[in-house]
Amino acid sequence: MSADRNELQVAAGSAPRDPEEVEATGGPAMAEISAQTTVGAVHLTVSDLERSLGYYQHAVGLRLLEHRGGLARLGVKGRELLVLVEEAGAKPAYGYTGLYHFALLLPERRHLASWIDHAAQDRVPLVGASDHFVSEALYLSDPDGHGIEIYWDRPREVWEGQVGARMTTLPLDIQDILGELDSTAEPFRELPPATVMGHVHLKVAAIPQTVAFYRDVLGFALMAQLGSQAAFLAAGGYHHHLGTNTWESAGASPPPPGTAALRHATLVLPDRQERDRLLARLAETGKKTNESSDGVFIQDPSGNTLELSIA
């Protein structure tokens, strides 16, 4: 806790703003997908696996769970959160649809404080720091340009039923968060075991088609929408499990081969019955799925791939 925290605050405040940092308006819709649906592991292509492993273990605080050949699985004790696949020389996926950021949800505010203290001491570069009313968040970018959010949620009773009207962006009070720490706090070593993948934010080509797919076909509730720029959707009344925007990708195509990009995100359904119900709805609407030994996959209208997993 001896790091220069003011320097961290200046660095975060002077960095380019994450374009999620805008006012959100909209309202909840009735979701058809199970309220127990969550987001699981995110799979990414990286250009240099050893470099990425160093970053995700030491800067982010993920634990290496498996490393074989050009593939590595990372997460926290007992939970996989990120899968990296190496494609040597892959280029960053700028100007295409794909991943905007994946978001690691910490269980308590003190854990966010500990991570901020670590970032200050180890000089982890940030690209944003925001108070979204529903949450407090830090933003990073990995060596291949993949976006990362590290956040904690305010108690649900603070924001439930107010997401569309109140989800916003204010400057993050880093000093107030650091006040959660005291002299007995242990030094940061890794993300806590209760860390989960809170949400995934995608770059899409167009919002109307995106909402039509995620709300009207998959059954997520539309929690907030920024006109033709962005939409936030969720299961079970959460503020958002899926963020989508066109800020860098309006009318864009999926990233080509040879790109360090999103391979797929994971939707975790509570049981096989719910997955079968969803697959039936996809079939009724003419949406194609790809079933293999690796799982069941679908693509959204922007070419973003999702695995339909079971808890």
C-alpha positions as a Python dict, from the first residue, in 0.01 Angstrom:
ca = {
    (1, 'M'): (0, 0, 0),
    (2, 'S'): (302, 226, -20),
    (3, 'A'): (269, 295, -394),
    (4, 'D'): (210, 645, -529),
    (5, 'R'): (-165, 621, -570),
    (6, 'N'): (-200, 979, -685),
    (7, 'E'): (22, 893, -981),
    (8, 'L'): (-213, 605, -1066),
    (9, 'Q'): (-513, 836, -1050),
    (10, 'V'): (-349, 1089, -1280),
    (11, 'A'): (-247, 818, -1521),
    (12, 'A'): (-597, 675, -1533),
    (13, 'G'): (-759, 1015, -1569),
    (14, 'S'): (-534, 1122, -1854),
    (15, 'A'): (-566, 799, -2051),
    (16, 'P'): (-805, 769, -2345),
    (17, 'R'): (-1160, 727, -2218),
    (18, 'D'): (-1326, 393, -2265),
    (19, 'P'): (-1615, 466, -2502),
    (20, 'E'): (-1848, 277, -2265),
    (21, 'E'): (-1820, 597, -2060),
    (22, 'V'): (-2139, 759, -2183),
    (23, 'E'): (-2490, 809, -2051),
    (24, 'A'): (-2725, 515, -2094),
    (25, 'T'): (-3099, 536, -2140),
    (26, 'G'): (-3357, 270, -2191),
    (27, 'G'): (-3566, 26, -1995),
    (28, 'P'): (-3585, -339, -1904),
    (29, 'A'): (-3774, -588, -2114),
    (30, 'M'): (-3914, -927, -2018),
    (31, 'A'): (-3642, -1186, -2073),
    (32, 'E'): (-3723, -1532, -2205),
    (33, 'I'): (-3384, -1683, -2133),
    (34, 'S'): (-3337, -1842, -1792),
    (35, 'A'): (-3267, -1595, -1512),
    (36, 'Q'): (-2978, -1821, -1407),
    (37, 'T'): (-2792, -1764, -1735),
    (38, 'T'): (-2442, -1623, -1686),
    (39, 'V'): (-2128, -1557, -1888),
    (40, 'G'): (-1837, -1800, -1887),
    (41, 'A'): (-1486, -1826, -2025),
    (42, 'V'): (-1370, -1602, -2310),
    (43, 'H'): (-1145, -1757, -2578),
    (44, 'L'): (-894, -1533, -2755),
    (45, 'T'): (-626, -1559, -3021),
    (46, 'V'): (-295, -1404, -2918),
    (47, 'S'): (21, -1344, -3117),
    (48, 'D'): (276, -1441, -2849),
    (49, 'L'): (150, -1680, -2582),
    (50, 'E'): (444, -1640, -2343),
    (51, 'R'): (408, -1262, -2352),
    (52, 'S'): (35, -1290, -2287),
    (53, 'L'): (85, -1533, -2000),
    (54, 'G'): (322, -1291, -1835),
    (55, 'Y'): (72, -1011, -1870),
    (56, 'Y'): (-235, -1199, -1751),
    (57, 'Q'): (-60, -1355, -1453),
    (58, 'H'): (141, -1059, -1331),
    (59, 'A'): (-59, -753, -1442),
    (60, 'V'): (-415, -889, -1422),
    (61, 'G'): (-368, -1153, -1152),
    (62, 'L'): (-510, -1463, -1319),
    (63, 'R'): (-379, -1808, -1230),
    (64, 'L'): (-236, -2042, -1495),
    (65, 'L'): (-453, -2356, -1492),
    (66, 'E'): (-315, -2540, -1796),
    (67, 'H'): (-47, -2481, -2058),
    (68, 'R'): (8, -2723, -2342),
    (69, 'G'): (162, -2630, -2673),
    (70, 'G'): (7, -2313, -2809),
    (71, 'L'): (-290, -2314, -2572),
    (72, 'A'): (-326, -2189, -2217),
    (73, 'R'): (-616, -2178, -1973),
    (74, 'L'): (-625, -1917, -1699),
    (75, 'G'): (-864, -1826, -1422),
    (76, 'V'): (-890, -1841, -1046),
    (77, 'K'): (-882, -2138, -812),
    (78, 'G'): (-1143, -2380, -938),
    (79, 'R'): (-1274, -2166, -1225),
    (80, 'E'): (-1161, -2116, -1586),
    (81, 'L'): (-1209, -1760, -1710),
    (82, 'L'): (-982, -1715, -2011),
    (83, 'V'): (-846, -1942, -2284),
    (84, 'L'): (-560, -1819, -2503),
    (85, 'V'): (-463, -1976, -2834),
    (86, 'E'): (-140, -1867, -3001),
    (87, 'E'): (-120, -1770, -3365),
    (88, 'A'): (231, -1634, -3411),
    (89, 'G'): (239, -1292, -3571),
    (90, 'A'): (-137, -1232, -3551),
    (91, 'K'): (-230, -865, -3593),
    (92, 'P'): (-460, -666, -3358),
    (93, 'A'): (-828, -669, -3457),
    (94, 'Y'): (-883, -296, -3502),
    (95, 'G'): (-1169, -185, -3726),
    (96, 'Y'): (-1361, -514, -3713),
    (97, 'T'): (-1640, -665, -3509),
    (98, 'G'): (-1537, -884, -3216),
    (99, 'L'): (-1433, -827, -2857),
    (100, 'Y'): (-1458, -480, -2706),
    (101, 'H'): (-1369, -607, -2361),
    (102, 'F'): (-1429, -894, -2122),
    (103, 'A'): (-1508, -803, -1764),
    (104, 'L'): (-1380, -977, -1452),
    (105, 'L'): (-1617, -925, -1160),
    (106, 'L'): (-1458, -915, -814),
    (107, 'P'): (-1669, -1019, -513),
    (108, 'E'): (-1608, -718, -287),
    (109, 'R'): (-1495, -356, -304),
    (110, 'R'): (-1190, -433, -91),
    (111, 'H'): (-1073, -671, -364),
    (112, 'L'): (-1092, -387, -616),
    (113, 'A'): (-894, -172, -373),
    (114, 'S'): (-628, -441, -346),
    (115, 'W'): (-606, -468, -725),
    (116, 'I'): (-572, -90, -761),
    (117, 'D'): (-294, -86, -503),
    (118, 'H'): (-117, -361, -699),
    (119, 'A'): (-162, -166, -1025),
    (120, 'A'): (-5, 142, -866),
    (121, 'Q'): (290, -47, -721),
    (122, 'D'): (359, -249, -1036),
    (123, 'R'): (275, 39, -1273),
    (124, 'V'): (9, -150, -1467),
    (125, 'P'): (-108, 82, -1750),
    (126, 'L'): (-479, 167, -1746),
    (127, 'V'): (-696, 299, -2028),
    (128, 'G'): (-992, 403, -1813),
    (129, 'A'): (-1136, 428, -1462),
    (130, 'S'): (-1508, 485, -1416),
    (131, 'D'): (-1799, 491, -1173),
    (132, 'H'): (-2099, 351, -1364),
    (133, 'F'): (-2347, 383, -1071),
    (134, 'V'): (-2411, 9, -1093),
    (135, 'S'): (-2040, -65, -1057),
    (136, 'E'): (-1689, 75, -1019),
    (137, 'A'): (-1447, -28, -1292),
    (138, 'L'): (-1090, -15, -1422),
    (139, 'Y'): (-1004, -72, -1789),
    (140, 'L'): (-690, -222, -1943),
    (141, 'S'): (-565, -339, -2281),
    (142, 'D'): (-352, -650, -2321),
    (143, 'P'): (-45, -671, -2550),
    (144, 'D'): (-265, -767, -2848),
    (145, 'G'): (-519, -491, -2787),
    (146, 'H'): (-783, -710, -2623),
    (147, 'G'): (-988, -498, -2384),
    (148, 'I'): (-1023, -595, -2017),
    (149, 'E'): (-1244, -457, -1741),
    (150, 'I'): (-1191, -529, -1372),
    (151, 'Y'): (-1485, -425, -1157),
    (152, 'W'): (-1711, -483, -860),
    (153, 'D'): (-2086, -435, -840),
    (154, 'R'): (-2260, -211, -594),
    (155, 'P'): (-2528, -404, -401),
    (156, 'R'): (-2816, -499, -625),
    (157, 'E'): (-3070, -311, -415),
    (158, 'V'): (-2887, 12, -503),
    (159, 'W'): (-2946, -16, -879),
    (160, 'E'): (-3211, -281, -946),
    (161, 'G'): (-3489, -141, -1163),
    (162, 'Q'): (-3286, 174, -1237),
    (163, 'V'): (-3032, 47, -1489),
    (164, 'G'): (-3173, 223, -1795),
    (165, 'A'): (-3211, 555, -1617),
    (166, 'R'): (-2904, 554, -1393),
    (167, 'M'): (-2622, 354, -1557),
    (168, 'T'): (-2378, 626, -1647),
    (169, 'T'): (-2014, 728, -1617),
    (170, 'L'): (-1859, 946, -1351),
    (171, 'P'): (-1494, 986, -1250),
    (172, 'L'): (-1381, 699, -1031),
    (173, 'D'): (-1291, 801, -675),
    (174, 'I'): (-979, 588, -646),
    (175, 'Q'): (-879, 730, -308),
    (176, 'D'): (-1217, 641, -160),
    (177, 'I'): (-1185, 283, -288),
    (178, 'L'): (-835, 256, -144),
    (179, 'G'): (-985, 353, 191),
    (180, 'E'): (-1116, -6, 204),
    (181, 'L'): (-759, -117, 279),
    (182, 'D'): (-588, -97, 614),
    (183, 'S'): (-250, -184, 758),
    (184, 'T'): (-352, -548, 800),
    (185, 'A'): (-439, -597, 432),
    (186, 'E'): (-227, -862, 265),
    (187, 'P'): (-30, -773, -49),
    (188, 'F'): (-205, -857, -378),
    (189, 'R'): (-101, -1194, -521),
    (190, 'E'): (-384, -1293, -754),
    (191, 'L'): (-753, -1237, -813),
    (192, 'P'): (-975, -1387, -541),
    (193, 'P'): (-1129, -1733, -596),
    (194, 'A'): (-1483, -1588, -615),
    (195, 'T'): (-1396, -1380, -924),
    (196, 'V'): (-1627, -1455, -1219),
    (197, 'M'): (-1672, -1340, -1576),
    (198, 'G'): (-1927, -1069, -1511),
    (199, 'H'): (-2003, -964, -1866),
    (200, 'V'): (-1867, -950, -2218),
    (201, 'H'): (-1883, -637, -2432),
    (202, 'L'): (-1885, -693, -2808),
    (203, 'K'): (-1813, -478, -3111),
    (204, 'V'): (-2102, -517, -3355),
    (205, 'A'): (-2190, -391, -3703),
    (206, 'A'): (-2538, -258, -3624),
    (207, 'I'): (-2750, -225, -3310),
    (208, 'P'): (-3102, -301, -3446),
    (209, 'Q'): (-2998, -643, -3578),
    (210, 'T'): (-2801, -708, -3259),
    (211, 'V'): (-3099, -633, -3034),
    (212, 'A'): (-3325, -841, -3255),
    (213, 'F'): (-3092, -1138, -3208),
    (214, 'Y'): (-3002, -1114, -2840),
    (215, 'R'): (-3343, -997, -2717),
    (216, 'D'): (-3595, -1143, -2959),
    (217, 'V'): (-3421, -1474, -3037),
    (218, 'L'): (-3197, -1558, -2741),
    (219, 'G'): (-3434, -1390, -2494),
    (220, 'F'): (-3209, -1150, -2302),
    (221, 'A'): (-3376, -838, -2160),
    (222, 'L'): (-3278, -505, -2309),
    (223, 'M'): (-3161, -312, -2004),
    (224, 'A'): (-3041, 8, -2173),
    (225, 'Q'): (-2987, 138, -2524),
    (226, 'L'): (-2796, 435, -2664),
    (227, 'G'): (-2986, 476, -2987),
    (228, 'S'): (-2796, 322, -3278),
    (229, 'Q'): (-2466, 324, -3084),
    (230, 'A'): (-2493, 68, -2806),
    (231, 'A'): (-2719, -174, -2623),
    (232, 'F'): (-2685, -357, -2292),
    (233, 'L'): (-2868, -685, -2232),
    (234, 'A'): (-2901, -924, -1941),
    (235, 'A'): (-3067, -1227, -1786),
    (236, 'G'): (-3238, -1222, -1448),
    (237, 'G'): (-3241, -844, -1408),
    (238, 'Y'): (-2863, -800, -1396),
    (239, 'H'): (-2739, -465, -1529),
    (240, 'H'): (-2577, -637, -1827),
    (241, 'H'): (-2427, -970, -1919),
    (242, 'L'): (-2374, -848, -2275),
    (243, 'G'): (-2267, -506, -2389),
    (244, 'T'): (-2270, -426, -2760),
    (245, 'N'): (-2159, -116, -2948),
    (246, 'T'): (-2076, 23, -3292),
    (247, 'W'): (-1828, 289, -3176),
    (248, 'E'): (-1539, 129, -3364),
    (249, 'S'): (-1725, -120, -3582),
    (250, 'A'): (-2034, 32, -3752),
    (251, 'G'): (-2089, -165, -4073),
    (252, 'A'): (-1770, -363, -4016),
    (253, 'S'): (-1701, -725, -4100),
    (254, 'P'): (-1558, -994, -3868),
    (255, 'P'): (-1179, -999, -3828),
    (256, 'P'): (-996, -1194, -4100),
    (257, 'P'): (-765, -1493, -4045),
    (258, 'G'): (-432, -1398, -3895),
    (259, 'T'): (-592, -1160, -3645),
    (260, 'A'): (-557, -1159, -3266),
    (261, 'A'): (-930, -1161, -3203),
    (262, 'L'): (-1219, -1313, -3014),
    (263, 'R'): (-1253, -1684, -3086),
    (264, 'H'): (-1572, -1715, -2885),
    (265, 'A'): (-1745, -1607, -2567),
    (266, 'T'): (-1948, -1847, -2352),
    (267, 'L'): (-2308, -1829, -2236),
    (268, 'V'): (-2363, -2061, -1940),
    (269, 'L'): (-2716, -2201, -1917),
    (270, 'P'): (-2835, -2364, -1594),
    (271, 'D'): (-2915, -2707, -1740),
    (272, 'R'): (-2958, -2913, -2056),
    (273, 'Q'): (-3333, -2848, -2063),
    (274, 'E'): (-3276, -2473, -2091),
    (275, 'R'): (-3017, -2522, -2364),
    (276, 'D'): (-3252, -2750, -2557),
    (277, 'R'): (-3527, -2489, -2525),
    (278, 'L'): (-3294, -2224, -2659),
    (279, 'L'): (-3177, -2446, -2944),
    (280, 'A'): (-3540, -2511, -3039),
    (281, 'R'): (-3607, -2137, -3051),
    (282, 'L'): (-3300, -2087, -3269),
    (283, 'A'): (-3421, -2358, -3507),
    (284, 'E'): (-3769, -2204, -3524),
    (285, 'T'): (-3621, -1870, -3628),
    (286, 'G'): (-3388, -2025, -3885),
    (287, 'K'): (-3068, -1951, -3692),
    (288, 'K'): (-2793, -2202, -3761),
    (289, 'T'): (-2593, -2371, -3487),
    (290, 'N'): (-2270, -2564, -3510),
    (291, 'E'): (-2254, -2871, -3286),
    (292, 'S'): (-1927, -3060, -3246),
    (293, 'S'): (-1727, -3245, -2984),
    (294, 'D'): (-1607, -2904, -2864),
    (295, 'G'): (-1960, -2779, -2788),
    (296, 'V'): (-2261, -2601, -2937),
    (297, 'F'): (-2188, -2269, -3108),
    (298, 'I'): (-2390, -1990, -3266),
    (299, 'Q'): (-2296, -1664, -3435),
    (300, 'D'): (-2463, -1329, -3384),
    (301, 'P'): (-2544, -1106, -3687),
    (302, 'S'): (-2196, -947, -3664),
    (303, 'G'): (-2012, -1280, -3679),
    (304, 'N'): (-1932, -1297, -3306),
    (305, 'T'): (-1928, -1661, -3196),
    (306, 'L'): (-2093, -1780, -2872),
    (307, 'E'): (-2069, -2121, -2711),
    (308, 'L'): (-2390, -2244, -2543),
    (309, 'S'): (-2256, -2421, -2235),
    (310, 'I'): (-2422, -2589, -1937),
    (311, 'A'): (-2336, -2507, -1578),
}
